[in-house]
């Protein structure tokens, strides 16, 4: 499972691993601060073996590579499901500002 834009609370990965039996989730976000909080949440839930956090510059290169183009690695293999609970932004500028660490 891939969770695109997981955020600090990583709702889908935590629920999926603990309640639905997901074996592995790659949780992606562009914000390093959100991922730091997410790491603490994964640790608190005891799901380090089921959830991998990865910073991904999802906005940079969107048109050239797509939202996952810079996030996935060849060794990741195939995924069966992609989930996303996207934030809502009033403008592209607001979206860019939300990913302060998104540089490319």
TAWOVEN-V960535 format. One record per backbone hydrogen bond with DSSP energy under -1.0 kcal/mol. NH is the residue of the N-H (numbers start at 1). CO is the residue of the C=O. E is the energy in kcal/mol with one decimal. If there is no record, write none. Layout:
NH:CO:E, NH:CO:E
This chain:
2:81:-2.3, 3:26:-2.6, 4:83:-2.5, 5:28:-1.4, 6:28:-2.9, 14:10:-2.1, 15:11:-2.5, 16:12:-3.2, 17:13:-2.5, 18:14:-2.2, 19:15:-3.0, 20:15:-1.1, 22:16:-2.6, 25:50:-2.3, 26:1:-2.9, 27:52:-3.3, 28:3:-2.8, 29:54:-1.6, 35:31:-2.0, 36:32:-1.7, 37:33:-1.7, 38:34:-2.5, 39:35:-2.4, 40:36:-1.4, 41:37:-2.0, 42:38:-2.6, 43:39:-2.4, 44:40:-2.6, 45:41:-1.8, 46:43:-1.1, 47:42:-2.2, 50:47:-1.8, 51:47:-1.6, 52:25:-2.8, 54:27:-2.3, 56:29:-2.4, 58:56:-2.4, 62:59:-1.4, 65:61:-3.1, 66:62:-1.9, 71:68:-1.0, 72:68:-2.1, 76:73:-2.2, 77:74:-1.2, 83:2:-3.2, 95:91:-1.7, 96:92:-2.5, 97:93:-2.3, 98:94:-1.4, 99:96:-1.1, 102:99:-2.7, 103:101:-1.3
